[in-house]
Amino acid sequence: MARPKAMIADLRGRTWVERAISALAQGGCDQISVALGAEVDRAEGVVRACGAEVVLVPDWAEGISASVRAGLQAAAAAADSAALVVLLVDLPDVGADVVRRVLTPIPDETTLRRAVYAGEPGHPVVIGRSHWDALDRSLHGDVGAGPYLRAHSAEPVDCSDLATGVDVDYPPA
């Protein structure tokens, strides 16, 4: 997009970060943290107004791994968290119904699950606490949890009837 995506607004003026927080909250997540780096000054107030916690990612320029690592550390600080849900802001058609589906059945510490659209893996993903340390050690550069999820046979959850899961990386032509 040639700019950070959190504060991009849809046609109704709702930012992508607001939409993602809403999808998580309405989908069944009780604690929501948003990893912010590039637009922290602009997005922090919006995130807090939505009732979510801000997790600063000072090394965001390293790539996706920095954001995932920050999210893992924030989740680990919450002693009662059995699992972490990862949802990207640039998935405009992924809503609460998809989050609810990947959270069913209720995840435990061993859960490793991901949404799948038309046979292709996507987001959100659910990562049980027992995976957090190994996932953290596997992260590097502009690579997220994908290789770990593949290597550990994450359970696929078909969400094709609910959304496309298309990741929007470019502005409309």
Sequence and secondary structure as in RCSB ss.txt:
>XXXX:A:sequence
MARPKAMIADLRGRTWVERAISALAQGGCDQISVALGAEVDRAEGVVRACGAEVVLVPDWAEGISASVRAGLQAA
AAAADSAALVVLLVDLPDVGADVVRRVLTPIPDETTLRRAVYAGEPGHPVVIGRSHWDALDRSLHGDVGAGPYLR
AHSAEPVDCSDLATGVDVDYPPA
>XXXX:A:secstr
  S STT B TTS BHHHHHHHHHHHHT SS EEEE TTHHHHHHHHHHTT EEEE TTGGG HHHHHHHHHHHH
HHSTT  EEEE  TT TT  HHHHHHHT S   TT EEEEEETTEEEEEEEEEGGGHHHHHHH BTTB SHHHHH
HTT EEEE TTT       S   
